[in-house]
Amino acid sequence: MLDIIIEKISKITLREDLNLFDKDEDILQSGLIDSFGYVQLLTALEDEFSIMIGEEEQFDNRLRTINGILKFCEEKLQNKK
């Protein structure tokens, strides 16, 4: 799942060096992704994992780091079962 998340971010940012990026660094504050890219990422995650990210969840701090995104998506998928 981590590879898929990194792939989605790579497509949005056009960066191929994300394996070197600190997975706990804030993707917005670091400038890795901007607000438009953030919306694109959330939509891509919803499509890829067939999950729904509600309006309030869009501001969940876990969605600001790659590791946080991973945990968030894992929880959403676990709760679908």
C-alpha positions in Angstrom: 0.0 0.0 0.0 2.9 2.4 0.8 4.2 1.9 -2.8 0.8 2.9 -4.2 0.6 6.0 -2.0 4.1 7.0 -3.1 3.2 6.4 -6.7 0.1 8.6 -6.5 2.2 11.4 -4.9 4.9 11.0 -7.5 2.4 11.3 -10.4 1.0 14.5 -8.8 4.4 16.1 -8.0 6.3 14.7 -11.0 9.0 13.6 -8.6 10.7 10.3 -8.7 12.9 10.6 -5.6 10.2 10.1 -3.0 11.9 7.1 -1.5 14.5 9.6 -0.2 11.7 11.8 1.3 11.1 11.6 5.1 7.8 9.6 5.4 7.0 11.6 8.6 7.6 15.0 7.1 4.6 17.2 6.4 4.0 17.0 2.7 2.3 20.5 2.6 4.7 22.4 4.8 7.7 20.9 3.0 6.4 22.1 -0.3 6.3 18.6 -1.7 2.6 19.1 -2.6 0.4 22.2 -2.8 -3.3 22.5 -1.9 -4.4 21.6 -5.4 -2.2 18.6 -5.4 -3.5 17.7 -1.9 -7.1 17.6 -3.3 -5.8 15.5 -6.3 -4.2 13.1 -3.8 -7.3 12.6 -1.7 -9.3 11.9 -4.8 -6.7 9.4 -6.1 -6.7 7.7 -2.7 -10.5 7.4 -2.7 -10.5 6.0 -6.2 -7.6 3.6 -5.6 -8.8 2.1 -2.3 -12.5 2.6 -2.8 -12.8 4.7 0.3 -14.6 7.9 1.2 -12.8 10.7 2.8 -15.4 13.0 4.4 -15.2 16.8 4.5 -14.0 16.8 8.2 -11.5 14.0 7.5 -9.8 16.1 4.8 -8.2 18.1 7.7 -7.0 15.0 9.6 -3.4 15.6 10.5 -2.5 12.0 9.5 -3.1 13.0 5.9 -0.1 15.4 6.1 2.6 12.8 6.1 3.2 9.7 3.9 3.2 7.4 7.0 0.1 9.1 8.3 -1.7 8.6 4.9 -0.8 5.0 5.1 -2.2 4.5 8.6 -5.3 6.5 7.6 -6.0 4.4 4.5 -5.3 1.1 6.5 -7.9 2.2 9.1 -10.5 3.2 6.5 -10.1 -0.2 4.8 -10.2 -2.1 8.1 -13.5 -0.3 9.0 -15.0 -1.3 5.7 -14.9 -5.0 6.7 
